[in-house]
Amino acid sequence: MLASGSSGNAALLATDNTRILVDAGLSMRELGKRLAAIGEELRRVDAILITHEHSDHVAGLPVLARNKNIRAVIYMTKLTAPAIDWGECEPRLEPFQAGASFQIGDIAVESFGIPHDAIDPVGFRFTAQGVRIGVVTDLGYIPQSIKFHLRRTDLLLLEANHDLDMLKVGPYPWSVKQRVMSRVGHLSNLVMSDYLTEDLDSSTAHLVLGHLSEQNNHPAIVEMIASQALEQRGLATRLSIAAQRIPSEVFQF
């Protein structure tokens, strides 16, 4: 995880042969800086996959698309692509239908629709060398269809956006609070905890909780709630909290 939160999101998935950037919500300079911190480079990225068009997921995308030193092909749904302001450049786009599966190098990609107030938002499940990784943030609730896609993942990135009590007394206007709490908003700590208690696959070795609100949540609260849920299940799943301003550790399989 290079960054996770309302100020920008990006993650790198890599094998020996293929590198995929999931979302580009940081500037090109900041993305390059954070990749360099883990020994990677933007020019080596093969593909950029976009979950949806909100600025905290695509802020750096138009500049990346214009840069001739970036070889990455940009993957996004057919409905999302027109929502991006590309300027005068013609990006190297590979549009797909939400729900489609495809191959990028030696990484198999499965997309699935998610409930969020964007045009055509998706989550992803990646499979390479027998390892499965699920990525799902920015969703108002977790329907059965998504639970199916997140089964048997070795690493899962899941949203834990807000604490309901903090959100209700926080600084947001009521209209924004209603949006965040809606079924096309963001996952609360409570919904996240319920999923861990009832549905998290016992095969999940690493759980990364991300997209925490800086105004309406706190890493210590998220860690406490998630740890209690995992303990209740008796799972040995390793828990990490993704941050906005610094990259996470590198998860290796």
For each residue, the residues with C-beta under 8 A, 3 or more apart:
1: 4 10 11 157 208 210 242 243 247 248
2: 10 11 12 26 31 34 35 247
3: 7 8 9 10 25 26 30 34 243 244 245 247
4: 1 9 11 137 157 210 211 212 242 243 244 248
5: 8 9 56 210 211 212 213 214 242 243 244
6: 56 211 213 214 244
7: 3 25 56 214 244
8: 3 5 25 26 30 56 59 60 244
9: 3 4 5 23 25 56 57 137 210 211
10: 1 2 3 21 22 23 24 25 26 31 34 60
11: 1 2 4 21 22 23 135 157
12: 2 19 20 21 22 35 38 40 45
13: 19 20 21 22 107 126 133
14: 18 19 20 40
15: 18 19 105 106 107 128 129
16:
17: 105 106
18: 14 15 46 47 104 105 106 107 128
19: 12 13 14 15 40 44 45 46 47
20: 12 13 14 45 46 47 48 49 104 107 109 126
21: 10 11 12 13 24 31 45 47 48 49 72
22: 10 11 12 13 48 49 51 124 135
23: 9 10 11 48 49 50 51 57 58
24: 10 21 31 48 50 57 58 59 60 61 64
25: 3 7 8 9 10 55 56 57 58 59 60
26: 2 3 8 10 30 31 34 59 60
27: 30 31 59 60 63
28: 31 32 42 60 63 64 67
29: 32 33
30: 3 8 26 27 33 34 60
31: 2 10 21 24 26 27 28 34 35 42 60 64
32: 28 29 35 36 41 42
33: 29 30 36 37
34: 2 3 10 26 30 31 37 38 247
35: 2 12 31 32 38 40 41 42
36: 32 33 39 40 41
37: 33 34 247
38: 12 34 35 247 250
39: 36
40: 12 14 19 35 36 44 45
41: 32 35 36 44 45
42: 28 31 32 35 45 64 69 70 72
43: 69 70 71
44: 19 40 41
45: 12 19 20 21 40 41 42 48 70 71 72
46: 18 19 20 71 72 73 104 105
47: 18 19 20 21 72 73 74 75 94 104 105
48: 20 21 22 23 24 45 61 64 72 73 74 75
49: 20 21 22 23 75 76 109 124
50: 23 24 53 57 58 61 74 75 76 80
51: 22 23 57 114 121 122 123 124 135 137 138
52: 57 80 116 118 119 120 121 122 138
53: 50 57 58 76 80 83 84 118 119
54: 57 58 118 138
55: 25 58 59
56: 5 6 7 8 9 25 59
57: 9 23 24 25 50 51 52 53 54 138
58: 23 24 25 50 53 54 55 61 62 84
59: 8 24 25 26 27 55 56
60: 8 10 24 25 26 27 28 30 31 63 64
61: 24 48 50 58 64 65 74 84
62: 58 65 66 84 85 86 87 89 91
63: 27 28 60 66 67
64: 24 28 31 42 48 60 61 67 70 72 74
65: 61 62 70 74 86 89 91 92
66: 62 63 87 89
67: 28 63 64 70
68:
69: 42 43
70: 42 43 45 64 65 67
71: 43 45 46
72: 21 42 45 46 47 48 64 92
73: 46 47 48 92 93 94
74: 47 48 50 61 64 65 91 92 93 94
75: 47 48 49 50 93 94 95 96 102 104 109
76: 49 50 53 80 81 84 93 95 96
77: 80 81 95 96 97 98 111 120 122
78: 81 95 96 97 120
79: 82 83 98 119 120
80: 50 52 53 76 77 83 84 118 119 120 121
81: 76 77 78 84 93 95
82: 79
83: 53 79 80 119
84: 53 58 61 62 76 80 81
85: 62
86: 62 65 89 90 91
87: 62 66
88:
89: 62 65 66 86
90: 86
91: 62 65 74 86
92: 65 72 73 74
93: 73 74 75 76 81
94: 47 73 74 75
95: 75 76 77 78 81
96: 75 76 77 78 100 102 111
97: 77 78 100
98: 77 79 111 112 113 120 122
99: 111 112 113
100: 96 97 111
101: 108 109 110 111
102: 75 96 108 109
103: 107 108 109
104: 18 20 46 47 75 107 109
105: 15 17 18 46 47
106: 15 17 18 128 129
107: 13 15 18 20 103 104 126 127 128
108: 101 102 103 126 127 128
109: 20 49 75 101 102 103 104 124 125 126
110: 101 124 125 126 127 149
111: 77 96 98 99 100 101 122 123 124
112: 98 99 122 123 124 125 145 146 149
113: 98 99 120 121 122 145
114: 51 121 122 123 136 138 139 146
115: 121 139 140 141 143 183 184
116: 52 121 138 139 140 184 185
117: 140 179 182 184 185
118: 52 53 54 80 121 138
119: 52 53 79 80 83
120: 52 77 78 79 80 98 113
121: 51 52 80 113 114 115 116 118 138 139
122: 51 52 77 98 111 112 113 114
123: 51 111 112 114 134 135 136 137 139 146 149
124: 22 49 51 109 110 111 112 134 135 136
125: 109 110 112 132 133 134 135 149 150 153
126: 13 20 107 108 109 110 132 133 134 135
127: 107 108 110 130 131 132 133
128: 15 18 106 107 108 131
129: 15 106 253
130: 127
131: 127 128 154 155 253
132: 125 126 127 152 153 154 155
133: 13 125 126 127 153 154 155 156 157
134: 123 124 125 126 149 150 153 155 156 157 158
135: 11 22 51 123 124 125 126 157
136: 114 123 124 139 146 149 150 156 157 158 159
137: 4 9 51 123 157 158 159 161 187 210 211
138: 51 52 54 57 114 116 118 121 159 186 211
139: 114 115 116 121 123 136 142 146 159 186 187
140: 115 116 117 182 183 184 185 186 187
141: 115 183 187 191
142: 139 146 147 187 191 195 199
143: 115 146 147
144: 147 148
145: 112 113 148 149
146: 112 114 123 136 139 142 143 149 150
147: 142 143 144 150 151 195 199
148: 144 145 151
149: 110 112 123 125 134 136 145 146
150: 125 134 136 146 147 153 156 158 199 201
151: 147 148 201
152: 132 201 203
153: 125 132 133 134 150 156 201 203 204
154: 131 132 133 203 204 205 206 253
155: 131 132 133 134 204 205 206 207 208 251 253
156: 133 134 136 150 153 200 204 206 207 208
157: 1 4 11 133 134 135 136 137 208 209 210 242
158: 134 136 137 150 187 192 195 207 208 209 210
159: 136 137 138 139 186 187 192 209 210 211
160: 187 188 189 192 209 210 211 212 217 222 225 226
161: 137 180 186 187 188 211 212 213 216 217
162: 166 167 180 186 188 189 213 216 217
163: 166 167 188 189 216 217 218 221
164: 167 168 181 188 189 190
165: 168 169
166: 162 163 169 170 215 216 217 218
167: 162 163 164 170 172 177 180 181 188 213 216
168: 164 165 177
169: 165 166
170: 166 167 177 215 216
171: 215
172: 167 176 177 180 215 216
173: 176 177
174: 177 178
175: 178 179
176: 172 173 179 180
177: 167 168 170 172 173 174 180 181
178: 174 175 181 182
179: 117 175 176 182 184 185
180: 161 162 167 172 176 177 185 186 213 216
181: 164 167 177 178 185 188
182: 117 140 178 179 185
183: 115 140 141
184: 115 116 117 140 179
185: 116 117 140 179 180 181 182
186: 138 139 140 159 161 162 180 211 213
187: 137 139 140 141 142 158 159 160 161 191 192
188: 160 161 162 163 164 167 181 191 192
189: 160 162 163 164 192 193 217 221 222 225
190: 164 193 194
191: 141 142 187 188 194 195
192: 158 159 160 187 188 189 195 196 209 222 225 226
193: 189 190 196 197 225 226 228 229
194: 190 191 197 198
195: 142 147 158 191 192 198 199 200
196: 192 193 199 200 207 226 229 230 233
197: 193 194 200 229 232 233
198: 194 195
199: 142 147 150 195 196
200: 156 195 196 197 204 207 230 233 235 237
201: 150 151 152 153 204
202: 233 235
203: 152 153 154
204: 153 154 155 156 200 201 207 235 237
205: 154 155 237 238
206: 154 155 156 237 238 240 251
207: 155 156 158 196 200 204 226 230 237 238 239 240
208: 1 155 156 157 158 240 241 242 248 251
209: 157 158 159 160 192 212 222 226 239 240 241 242
210: 1 4 5 9 137 157 158 159 160 241 242
211: 4 5 6 9 137 138 159 160 161 186 242
212: 4 5 160 161 209 217 218 219 222 241 242 244
213: 5 6 161 162 167 180 186 216 217
214: 5 6 7 217 244
215: 166 170 171 172
216: 161 162 163 166 167 170 172 180 213
217: 160 161 162 163 166 189 212 213 214 221 222
218: 163 166 212 221 222
219: 212 222 223 241 243
220: 223 224
221: 163 189 217 218 224 225
222: 160 189 192 209 212 217 218 219 225 226 241
223: 219 220 226 227 239 241
224: 220 221 227 228
225: 160 189 192 193 221 222 228 229
226: 160 192 193 196 207 209 222 223 229 230 239
227: 223 224 230 231 239
228: 193 224 225 231 232
229: 193 196 197 225 226 232 233
230: 196 200 207 226 227 233 235 237 239
231: 227 228 234
232: 197 228 229
233: 196 197 200 202 229 230
234: 231
235: 200 202 204 230
236:
237: 200 204 205 206 207 230
238: 205 206 207
239: 207 209 223 226 227 230
240: 206 207 208 209 248 249 251
241: 208 209 210 212 219 222 223
242: 1 4 5 157 208 209 210 211 212 248
243: 1 3 4 5 219 246 248
244: 3 4 5 6 7 8 212 214
245: 3
246: 243
247: 1 2 3 34 37 38
248: 1 4 208 240 242 243 251
249: 240
250: 38
251: 155 206 208 240 248
252:
253: 129 131 154 155
